[in-house]
Amino acid sequence: MSLHVAYVGNFSVSHSTETHIGQALEACDHKVTRLQENAFAWNPGEVPSDTDFVLWTHTADYGPPQTYGDQRRFLAVMRRRGISTVGYHLDKWWDLDREHRVHESPFFECDLVCTADGGNDDRWEEAGVRHSWFAPAVSEFECVPAEPADEYRSEIAFVGSWRSYHGEHSRLALVEYLRNRFGDRVRFWPRPNQPAVRGEALRRLYASVAVAVGDSCLVPRRDGTPLRAYISDRVPESLGRGAFLVHPHVDGVMPDLYEDGHHLVTFPLGDFVAMGDKIEHYLANPEQRRLIAECGRAHVLERHTYTVRMRELATLLAERGMLRTDIAA
């Protein structure tokens, strides 16, 4: 089944979610009409008449509140034309200071909203959002082997926001523990005043370290319910590039999607001593690291790429009768 997808998003950089998803859609033999969000006037006339569905990955700065009226009119016209709108995003929304946007932004008024923020079905329903959980993925085109580089070499590395982060989560405490226990054996990326590490540089980084320590925005619900079914895209991003990853355990993701000791290594959330002990163990056992890293990469390439996710999305839309041809029939 070949589809025509009109995709609203940020295609101005090579590393964006929508750039990678656009490539994945085309790898599935779909046609993609790209509409750059911050240059798109929300003119329904720019959506080709044979579009099967509109996909939208929203960047807050590109669709500020003053454009909400135009966005809502656009969504209404698409419905009248029988074209479903689908929001797709990797962020966590609930229990953070951005939660209010769920109730305010037209993005969440799409006919279907797919996010990585799982375990909140009751709240999505209460907010009137037709939500489907899509675990994050990686572009398989980024998951190619790389040679180690001395500039990135270290026993342990943390890649991601490490100098500041959401105050609701204990990321900075994790960073401080790593520093105190491992000293100059651990390095943090990106370096101060340097841009994020991406592309070939990121592949070389992961090829140059023994243990990559991962983290996600693991914030429990305000009602005390433990967080479940949310991880950062850093998990498939690192595993797909061949990293040996140590990451907090997350219910609904491990072992449902990733198996501890087989695809990666996990520790109880907040138990930094257990994290450090596991790092020490695997630093002393390179063959175990190699086997787990190889299994993790193979698993991601088989089940957690954007090409796989886009096949899953097309199947879901077809099952729900949300494709233009289904609606027209």
C-alpha positions as YAML, in Angstrom:
chain: A
units: angstrom
residues:
- id: 1
  name: MET
  ca: [0.00, 0.00, 0.00]
- id: 2
  name: SER
  ca: [1.60, 3.22, -1.19]
- id: 3
  name: LEU
  ca: [0.33, 6.40, 0.46]
- id: 4
  name: HIS
  ca: [0.71, 10.13, -0.04]
- id: 5
  name: VAL
  ca: [1.57, 11.89, 3.22]
- id: 6
  name: ALA
  ca: [1.57, 15.66, 3.70]
- id: 7
  name: TYR
  ca: [4.02, 16.21, 6.56]
- id: 8
  name: VAL
  ca: [4.18, 19.43, 8.59]
- id: 9
  name: GLY
  ca: [7.41, 19.74, 10.57]
- id: 10
  name: ASN
  ca: [10.98, 20.97, 10.70]
- id: 11
  name: PHE
  ca: [12.98, 19.68, 7.75]
- id: 12
  name: SER
  ca: [15.65, 22.40, 7.87]
- id: 13
  name: VAL
  ca: [18.13, 20.20, 9.78]
- id: 14
  name: SER
  ca: [19.37, 16.69, 9.09]
- id: 15
  name: HIS
  ca: [18.86, 15.37, 12.64]
- id: 16
  name: SER
  ca: [15.20, 16.22, 13.31]
- id: 17
  name: THR
  ca: [12.54, 13.63, 14.04]
- id: 18
  name: GLU
  ca: [10.59, 14.68, 10.97]
- id: 19
  name: THR
  ca: [13.63, 14.50, 8.69]
- id: 20
  name: HIS
  ca: [14.20, 10.92, 9.78]
- id: 21
  name: ILE
  ca: [10.51, 10.00, 9.61]
- id: 22
  name: GLY
  ca: [10.24, 11.51, 6.14]
- id: 23
  name: GLN
  ca: [13.10, 9.27, 5.02]
- id: 24
  name: ALA
  ca: [11.41, 6.28, 6.65]
- id: 25
  name: LEU
  ca: [8.10, 6.98, 4.90]
- id: 26
  name: GLU
  ca: [9.88, 7.08, 1.56]
- id: 27
  name: ALA
  ca: [11.71, 3.84, 2.44]
- id: 28
  name: CYS
  ca: [8.20, 2.34, 2.78]
- id: 29
  name: ASP
  ca: [7.45, 3.54, -0.78]
- id: 30
  name: HIS
  ca: [5.17, 6.37, 0.37]
- id: 31
  name: LYS
  ca: [5.18, 9.82, -1.22]
- id: 32
  name: VAL
  ca: [5.92, 12.70, 1.16]
- id: 33
  name: THR
  ca: [5.03, 16.34, 0.64]
- id: 34
  name: ARG
  ca: [7.09, 18.28, 3.19]
- id: 35
  name: LEU
  ca: [5.61, 21.47, 4.67]
- id: 36
  name: GLN
  ca: [8.12, 23.44, 6.77]
- id: 37
  name: GLU
  ca: [6.19, 24.41, 9.89]
- id: 38
  name: ASN
  ca: [7.68, 27.87, 10.47]
- id: 39
  name: ALA
  ca: [7.17, 28.80, 6.79]
- id: 40
  name: PHE
  ca: [3.77, 27.15, 6.40]
- id: 41
  name: ALA
  ca: [0.84, 29.61, 6.51]
- id: 42
  name: TRP
  ca: [-1.61, 26.82, 7.46]
- id: 43
  name: ASN
  ca: [-3.10, 27.17, 4.01]
- id: 44
  name: PRO
  ca: [-5.14, 24.03, 3.22]
- id: 45
  name: GLY
  ca: [-4.49, 24.70, -0.46]
- id: 46
  name: GLU
  ca: [-0.90, 23.55, 0.02]
- id: 47
  name: VAL
  ca: [-2.08, 20.04, 0.87]
- id: 48
  name: PRO
  ca: [-2.36, 17.98, -2.34]
- id: 49
  name: SER
  ca: [-5.85, 16.66, -3.08]
- id: 50
  name: ASP
  ca: [-4.63, 13.05, -3.19]
- id: 51
  name: THR
  ca: [-3.13, 13.21, 0.33]
- id: 52
  name: ASP
  ca: [-4.00, 10.11, 2.35]
- id: 53
  name: PHE
  ca: [-3.30, 11.74, 5.72]
- id: 54
  name: VAL
  ca: [-1.56, 14.76, 7.22]
- id: 55
  name: LEU
  ca: [1.28, 14.06, 9.64]
- id: 56
  name: TRP
  ca: [2.42, 16.81, 12.01]
- id: 57
  name: THR
  ca: [5.46, 16.94, 14.28]
- id: 58
  name: HIS
  ca: [5.18, 20.18, 16.22]
- id: 59
  name: THR
  ca: [7.98, 22.53, 17.29]
- id: 60
  name: ALA
  ca: [6.62, 24.98, 19.88]
- id: 61
  name: ASP
  ca: [8.60, 27.97, 18.61]
- id: 62
  name: TYR
  ca: [7.37, 27.34, 15.08]
- id: 63
  name: GLY
  ca: [3.66, 27.31, 15.98]
- id: 64
  name: PRO
  ca: [3.20, 29.87, 18.79]
- id: 65
  name: PRO
  ca: [-0.20, 30.69, 20.36]
- id: 66
  name: GLN
  ca: [-0.88, 33.51, 17.92]
- id: 67
  name: THR
  ca: [-1.11, 30.90, 15.15]
- id: 68
  name: TYR
  ca: [-3.52, 28.61, 17.03]
- id: 69
  name: GLY
  ca: [-6.53, 30.02, 15.20]
- id: 70
  name: ASP
  ca: [-4.99, 29.28, 11.82]
- id: 71
  name: GLN
  ca: [-4.03, 25.79, 12.98]
- id: 72
  name: ARG
  ca: [-7.58, 25.01, 14.15]
- id: 73
  name: ARG
  ca: [-9.06, 26.26, 10.88]
- id: 74
  name: PHE
  ca: [-6.59, 24.06, 9.00]
- id: 75
  name: LEU
  ca: [-7.57, 20.97, 11.02]
- id: 76
  name: ALA
  ca: [-11.27, 21.71, 10.41]
- id: 77
  name: VAL
  ca: [-10.76, 22.01, 6.65]
- id: 78
  name: MET
  ca: [-8.87, 18.72, 6.59]
- id: 79
  name: ARG
  ca: [-11.78, 17.00, 8.34]
- id: 80
  name: ARG
  ca: [-14.24, 18.43, 5.82]
- id: 81
  name: ARG
  ca: [-12.01, 17.13, 3.03]
- id: 82
  name: GLY
  ca: [-11.92, 13.66, 4.58]
- id: 83
  name: ILE
  ca: [-8.20, 13.80, 5.32]
- id: 84
  name: SER
  ca: [-7.17, 12.59, 8.78]
- id: 85
  name: THR
  ca: [-4.61, 14.55, 10.78]
- id: 86
  name: VAL
  ca: [-2.02, 12.70, 12.87]
- id: 87
  name: GLY
  ca: [0.27, 14.31, 15.45]
- id: 88
  name: TYR
  ca: [3.56, 12.51, 16.12]
- id: 89
  name: HIS
  ca: [5.94, 13.51, 18.92]
- id: 90
  name: LEU
  ca: [8.72, 12.01, 21.07]
- id: 91
  name: ASP
  ca: [8.36, 14.23, 24.13]
- id: 92
  name: LYS
  ca: [6.94, 13.47, 27.55]
- id: 93
  name: TRP
  ca: [4.07, 15.84, 28.32]
- id: 94
  name: TRP
  ca: [2.40, 14.88, 31.59]
- id: 95
  name: ASP
  ca: [3.82, 15.91, 34.97]
- id: 96
  name: LEU
  ca: [6.18, 18.51, 33.47]
- id: 97
  name: ASP
  ca: [5.86, 22.26, 33.17]
- id: 98
  name: ARG
  ca: [4.72, 21.79, 29.56]
- id: 99
  name: GLU
  ca: [1.64, 19.77, 30.57]
- id: 100
  name: HIS
  ca: [-0.67, 22.77, 30.05]
- id: 101
  name: ARG
  ca: [-0.04, 22.58, 26.30]
- id: 102
  name: VAL
  ca: [-2.05, 19.35, 26.12]
- id: 103
  name: HIS
  ca: [-5.14, 21.44, 26.89]
- id: 104
  name: GLU
  ca: [-4.12, 24.48, 24.83]
- id: 105
  name: SER
  ca: [-2.30, 23.49, 21.66]
- id: 106
  name: PRO
  ca: [-4.23, 22.54, 18.50]
- id: 107
  name: PHE
  ca: [-1.58, 19.87, 17.94]
- id: 108
  name: PHE
  ca: [-3.43, 17.72, 20.49]
- id: 109
  name: GLU
  ca: [-6.68, 18.22, 18.58]
- id: 110
  name: CYS
  ca: [-5.48, 16.10, 15.66]
- id: 111
  name: ASP
  ca: [-7.66, 13.10, 14.82]
- id: 112
  name: LEU
  ca: [-4.93, 10.92, 16.32]
- id: 113
  name: VAL
  ca: [-1.95, 11.90, 18.48]
- id: 114
  name: CYS
  ca: [0.99, 9.49, 18.72]
- id: 115
  name: THR
  ca: [3.55, 10.19, 21.44]
- id: 116
  name: ALA
  ca: [6.18, 8.36, 23.46]
- id: 117
  name: ASP
  ca: [4.36, 9.42, 26.66]
- id: 118
  name: GLY
  ca: [2.78, 6.09, 27.60]
- id: 119
  name: GLY
  ca: [1.13, 4.97, 30.81]
- id: 120
  name: ASN
  ca: [-1.27, 7.94, 30.82]
- id: 121
  name: ASP
  ca: [-4.24, 6.57, 28.92]
- id: 122
  name: ASP
  ca: [-6.68, 7.86, 31.55]
- id: 123
  name: ARG
  ca: [-5.36, 11.41, 31.34]
- id: 124
  name: TRP
  ca: [-5.21, 11.48, 27.56]
- id: 125
  name: GLU
  ca: [-8.84, 10.34, 27.48]
- id: 126
  name: GLU
  ca: [-9.91, 12.87, 30.10]
- id: 127
  name: ALA
  ca: [-8.24, 15.63, 28.05]
- id: 128
  name: GLY
  ca: [-10.18, 14.53, 24.97]
- id: 129
  name: VAL
  ca: [-7.05, 13.46, 23.08]
- id: 130
  name: ARG
  ca: [-7.23, 10.38, 20.85]
- id: 131
  name: HIS
  ca: [-3.83, 9.06, 21.82]
- id: 132
  name: SER
  ca: [-1.74, 6.08, 20.78]
- id: 133
  name: TRP
  ca: [1.57, 5.19, 22.40]
- id: 134
  name: PHE
  ca: [4.47, 4.93, 19.97]
- id: 135
  name: ALA
  ca: [7.79, 4.11, 21.59]
- id: 136
  name: PRO
  ca: [10.70, 6.16, 20.22]
- id: 137
  name: ALA
  ca: [12.80, 4.83, 17.38]
- id: 138
  name: VAL
  ca: [15.93, 5.62, 15.40]
- id: 139
  name: SER
  ca: [16.71, 6.12, 11.73]
- id: 140
  name: GLU
  ca: [18.37, 2.97, 10.48]
- id: 141
  name: PHE
  ca: [20.32, 5.18, 8.09]
- id: 142
  name: GLU
  ca: [22.15, 6.56, 11.15]
- id: 143
  name: CYS
  ca: [22.98, 3.09, 12.51]
- id: 144
  name: VAL
  ca: [26.10, 2.34, 10.52]
- id: 145
  name: PRO
  ca: [29.44, 1.22, 11.96]
- id: 146
  name: ALA
  ca: [32.08, 3.80, 12.84]
- id: 147
  name: GLU
  ca: [35.72, 3.75, 13.86]
- id: 148
  name: PRO
  ca: [36.74, 4.79, 17.39]
- id: 149
  name: ALA
  ca: [38.31, 8.21, 17.79]
- id: 150
  name: ASP
  ca: [40.78, 9.33, 20.45]
- id: 151
  name: GLU
  ca: [38.94, 12.61, 20.96]
- id: 152
  name: TYR
  ca: [35.91, 10.69, 22.26]
- id: 153
  name: ARG
  ca: [37.64, 7.83, 24.04]
- id: 154
  name: SER
  ca: [36.72, 7.07, 27.67]
- id: 155
  name: GLU
  ca: [35.62, 4.16, 29.81]
- id: 156
  name: ILE
  ca: [32.23, 5.71, 30.56]
- id: 157
  name: ALA
  ca: [30.23, 8.38, 28.76]
- id: 158
  name: PHE
  ca: [26.96, 10.21, 29.28]
- id: 159
  name: VAL
  ca: [25.44, 11.82, 26.18]
- id: 160
  name: GLY
  ca: [22.62, 14.31, 26.51]
- id: 161
  name: SER
  ca: [21.54, 17.26, 28.66]
- id: 162
  name: TRP
  ca: [23.75, 17.04, 31.74]
- id: 163
  name: ARG
  ca: [24.32, 20.64, 32.88]
- id: 164
  name: SER
  ca: [20.63, 21.51, 33.24]
- id: 165
  name: TYR
  ca: [17.43, 19.50, 32.90]
- id: 166
  name: HIS
  ca: [13.77, 19.30, 33.92]
- id: 167
  name: GLY
  ca: [13.67, 20.06, 37.62]
- id: 168
  name: GLU
  ca: [11.10, 17.32, 38.16]
- id: 169
  name: HIS
  ca: [13.70, 14.63, 37.41]
- id: 170
  name: SER
  ca: [16.93, 13.60, 39.17]
- id: 171
  name: ARG
  ca: [19.23, 13.85, 36.12]
- id: 172
  name: LEU
  ca: [21.70, 16.19, 37.81]
- id: 173
  name: ALA
  ca: [22.00, 13.86, 40.81]
- id: 174
  name: LEU
  ca: [22.89, 11.01, 38.45]
- id: 175
  name: VAL
  ca: [25.56, 13.17, 36.81]
- id: 176
  name: GLU
  ca: [26.99, 14.16, 40.20]
- id: 177
  name: TYR
  ca: [27.17, 10.52, 41.32]
- id: 178
  name: LEU
  ca: [29.02, 9.52, 38.16]
- id: 179
  name: ARG
  ca: [31.50, 12.34, 38.68]
- id: 180
  name: ASN
  ca: [32.11, 11.51, 42.33]
- id: 181
  name: ARG
  ca: [32.51, 7.77, 41.83]
- id: 182
  name: PHE
  ca: [34.36, 7.60, 38.52]
- id: 183
  name: GLY
  ca: [36.19, 10.91, 38.26]
- id: 184
  name: ASP
  ca: [38.06, 11.29, 34.98]
- id: 185
  name: ARG
  ca: [36.99, 7.81, 33.88]
- id: 186
  name: VAL
  ca: [33.67, 9.33, 32.80]
- id: 187
  name: ARG
  ca: [33.11, 12.06, 30.21]
- id: 188
  name: PHE
  ca: [29.97, 14.07, 29.52]
- id: 189
  name: TRP
  ca: [28.77, 15.15, 26.09]
- id: 190
  name: PRO
  ca: [28.33, 17.67, 24.64]
- id: 191
  name: ARG
  ca: [31.25, 19.55, 26.12]
- id: 192
  name: PRO
  ca: [30.51, 22.99, 27.65]
- id: 193
  name: ASN
  ca: [29.72, 25.64, 25.03]
- id: 194
  name: GLN
  ca: [29.73, 23.02, 22.29]
- id: 195
  name: PRO
  ca: [26.78, 21.91, 20.13]
- id: 196
  name: ALA
  ca: [25.10, 18.54, 20.51]
- id: 197
  name: VAL
  ca: [27.04, 15.58, 19.13]
- id: 198
  name: ARG
  ca: [25.26, 14.22, 16.07]
- id: 199
  name: GLY
  ca: [25.79, 12.34, 12.83]
- id: 200
  name: GLU
  ca: [29.13, 10.67, 12.20]
- id: 201
  name: ALA
  ca: [30.59, 12.25, 15.35]
- id: 202
  name: LEU
  ca: [27.96, 10.51, 17.50]
- id: 203
  name: ARG
  ca: [28.64, 7.16, 15.85]
- id: 204
  name: ARG
  ca: [32.37, 7.57, 16.54]
- id: 205
  name: LEU
  ca: [31.67, 8.61, 20.12]
- id: 206
  name: TYR
  ca: [29.69, 5.45, 20.89]
- id: 207
  name: ALA
  ca: [32.39, 3.37, 19.17]
- id: 208
  name: SER
  ca: [34.99, 4.94, 21.48]
- id: 209
  name: VAL
  ca: [33.52, 4.24, 24.93]
- id: 210
  name: ALA
  ca: [33.10, 1.03, 26.89]
- id: 211
  name: VAL
  ca: [29.90, 1.94, 28.75]
- id: 212
  name: ALA
  ca: [27.27, 4.50, 27.77]
- id: 213
  name: VAL
  ca: [25.07, 5.61, 30.67]
- id: 214
  name: GLY
  ca: [21.57, 6.56, 29.58]
- id: 215
  name: ASP
  ca: [18.70, 8.36, 31.24]
- id: 216
  name: SER
  ca: [15.18, 9.44, 30.35]
- id: 217
  name: CYS
  ca: [12.81, 11.99, 31.84]
- id: 218
  name: LEU
  ca: [11.53, 9.49, 34.40]
- id: 219
  name: VAL
  ca: [9.10, 11.57, 36.44]
- id: 220
  name: PRO
  ca: [6.43, 9.72, 38.50]
- id: 221
  name: ARG
  ca: [2.83, 10.84, 38.17]
- id: 222
  name: ARG
  ca: [1.75, 13.52, 40.59]
- id: 223
  name: ASP
  ca: [-0.79, 11.12, 42.10]
- id: 224
  name: GLY
  ca: [2.11, 8.89, 43.20]
- id: 225
  name: THR
  ca: [1.63, 6.27, 40.48]
- id: 226
  name: PRO
  ca: [5.05, 5.09, 39.24]
- id: 227
  name: LEU
  ca: [6.07, 6.19, 35.80]
- id: 228
  name: ARG
  ca: [5.71, 3.57, 33.09]
- id: 229
  name: ALA
  ca: [6.00, 3.26, 29.33]
- id: 230
  name: TYR
  ca: [8.19, 6.28, 28.62]
- id: 231
  name: ILE
  ca: [11.80, 6.40, 27.48]
- id: 232
  name: SER
  ca: [13.87, 8.92, 25.60]
- id: 233
  name: ASP
  ca: [14.80, 8.32, 21.98]
- id: 234
  name: ARG
  ca: [18.37, 8.18, 23.32]
- id: 235
  name: VAL
  ca: [17.73, 4.49, 24.07]
- id: 236
  name: PRO
  ca: [17.24, 3.32, 20.45]
- id: 237
  name: GLU
  ca: [19.62, 6.06, 19.25]
- id: 238
  name: SER
  ca: [22.50, 4.66, 21.32]
- id: 239
  name: LEU
  ca: [21.70, 0.96, 21.01]
- id: 240
  name: GLY
  ca: [21.20, 1.25, 17.26]
- id: 241
  name: ARG
  ca: [24.66, 2.75, 16.93]
- id: 242
  name: GLY
  ca: [26.17, -0.19, 18.78]
- id: 243
  name: ALA
  ca: [26.59, 1.26, 22.28]
- id: 244
  name: PHE
  ca: [26.62, -0.86, 25.41]
- id: 245
  name: LEU
  ca: [23.94, 0.94, 27.41]
- id: 246
  name: VAL
  ca: [23.19, 1.12, 31.14]
- id: 247
  name: HIS
  ca: [19.79, 2.72, 31.78]
- id: 248
  name: PRO
  ca: [17.20, 2.91, 34.60]
- id: 249
  name: HIS
  ca: [14.49, 0.26, 34.54]
- id: 250
  name: VAL
  ca: [11.11, 1.46, 33.23]
- id: 251
  name: ASP
  ca: [7.95, -0.61, 33.65]
- id: 252
  name: GLY
  ca: [6.10, -1.14, 30.38]
- id: 253
  name: VAL
  ca: [9.32, -0.78, 28.40]
- id: 254
  name: MET
  ca: [11.57, -3.32, 30.10]
- id: 255
  name: PRO
  ca: [11.25, -6.20, 29.50]
- id: 256
  name: ASP
  ca: [8.30, -5.53, 27.15]
- id: 257
  name: LEU
  ca: [10.43, -3.80, 24.50]
- id: 258
  name: TYR
  ca: [14.00, -4.21, 25.77]
- id: 259
  name: GLU
  ca: [15.31, -7.10, 27.86]
- id: 260
  name: ASP
  ca: [17.73, -6.47, 30.72]
- id: 261
  name: GLY
  ca: [21.00, -8.37, 30.27]
- id: 262
  name: HIS
  ca: [20.19, -9.12, 26.65]
- id: 263
  name: HIS
  ca: [19.68, -5.80, 24.84]
- id: 264
  name: LEU
  ca: [20.96, -3.44, 27.54]
- id: 265
  name: VAL
  ca: [21.58, -3.40, 31.30]
- id: 266
  name: THR
  ca: [19.17, -1.76, 33.75]
- id: 267
  name: PHE
  ca: [19.20, -0.65, 37.38]
- id: 268
  name: PRO
  ca: [16.39, 0.47, 39.73]
- id: 269
  name: LEU
  ca: [15.46, 4.09, 39.15]
- id: 270
  name: GLY
  ca: [17.37, 6.32, 41.56]
- id: 271
  name: ASP
  ca: [19.64, 3.54, 42.84]
- id: 272
  name: PHE
  ca: [22.92, 5.07, 41.73]
- id: 273
  name: VAL
  ca: [25.00, 2.65, 43.78]
- id: 274
  name: ALA
  ca: [23.50, -0.27, 41.85]
- id: 275
  name: MET
  ca: [24.18, 1.65, 38.63]
- id: 276
  name: GLY
  ca: [27.82, 2.17, 39.58]
- id: 277
  name: ASP
  ca: [28.27, -1.45, 40.61]
- id: 278
  name: LYS
  ca: [26.91, -2.66, 37.27]
- id: 279
  name: ILE
  ca: [29.18, -0.29, 35.39]
- id: 280
  name: GLU
  ca: [32.18, -1.67, 37.29]
- id: 281
  name: HIS
  ca: [31.11, -5.24, 36.58]
- id: 282
  name: TYR
  ca: [30.77, -4.74, 32.85]
- id: 283
  name: LEU
  ca: [33.93, -2.70, 32.55]
- id: 284
  name: ALA
  ca: [35.69, -5.80, 33.85]
- id: 285
  name: ASN
  ca: [33.86, -8.09, 31.40]
- id: 286
  name: PRO
  ca: [34.34, -6.82, 27.83]
- id: 287
  name: GLU
  ca: [33.04, -10.00, 26.19]
- id: 288
  name: GLN
  ca: [29.71, -9.68, 28.01]
- id: 289
  name: ARG
  ca: [29.53, -6.04, 26.91]
- id: 290
  name: ARG
  ca: [30.20, -6.98, 23.31]
- id: 291
  name: LEU
  ca: [27.49, -9.65, 23.20]
- id: 292
  name: ILE
  ca: [24.86, -7.42, 24.81]
- id: 293
  name: ALA
  ca: [25.72, -4.49, 22.54]
- id: 294
  name: GLU
  ca: [25.48, -6.68, 19.44]
- id: 295
  name: CYS
  ca: [22.12, -8.09, 20.53]
- id: 296
  name: GLY
  ca: [20.85, -4.60, 21.36]
- id: 297
  name: ARG
  ca: [21.80, -3.21, 17.97]
- id: 298
  name: ALA
  ca: [20.27, -6.14, 16.08]
- id: 299
  name: HIS
  ca: [17.07, -5.83, 18.13]
- id: 300
  name: VAL
  ca: [16.73, -2.10, 17.43]
- id: 301
  name: LEU
  ca: [17.31, -2.55, 13.70]
- id: 302
  name: GLU
  ca: [14.64, -5.23, 13.62]
- id: 303
  name: ARG
  ca: [11.95, -3.60, 15.79]
- id: 304
  name: HIS
  ca: [12.70, 0.01, 16.70]
- id: 305
  name: THR
  ca: [13.50, 1.98, 13.57]
- id: 306
  name: TYR
  ca: [11.35, 4.75, 12.12]
- id: 307
  name: THR
  ca: [10.72, 2.58, 9.09]
- id: 308
  name: VAL
  ca: [9.17, -0.02, 11.39]
- id: 309
  name: ARG
  ca: [7.16, 2.69, 13.18]
- id: 310
  name: MET
  ca: [5.80, 4.10, 9.92]
- id: 311
  name: ARG
  ca: [4.66, 0.65, 8.85]
- id: 312
  name: GLU
  ca: [2.94, 0.32, 12.22]
- id: 313
  name: LEU
  ca: [1.31, 3.74, 11.82]
- id: 314
  name: ALA
  ca: [0.01, 2.98, 8.33]
- id: 315
  name: THR
  ca: [-1.44, -0.31, 9.60]
- id: 316
  name: LEU
  ca: [-3.10, 1.43, 12.57]
- id: 317
  name: LEU
  ca: [-4.65, 4.11, 10.35]
- id: 318
  name: ALA
  ca: [-5.94, 1.48, 7.93]
- id: 319
  name: GLU
  ca: [-7.44, -0.56, 10.77]
- id: 320
  name: ARG
  ca: [-9.22, 2.54, 12.09]
- id: 321
  name: GLY
  ca: [-10.46, 3.57, 8.64]
- id: 322
  name: MET
  ca: [-8.53, 6.84, 8.82]
- id: 323
  name: LEU
  ca: [-6.93, 6.86, 5.39]
- id: 324
  name: ARG
  ca: [-8.48, 9.09, 2.72]
- id: 325
  name: THR
  ca: [-9.41, 6.16, 0.48]
- id: 326
  name: ASP
  ca: [-11.10, 4.43, 3.42]
- id: 327
  name: ILE
  ca: [-13.01, 7.55, 4.42]
- id: 328
  name: ALA
  ca: [-14.06, 8.31, 0.84]
- id: 329
  name: ALA
  ca: [-15.38, 4.77, 0.43]
...
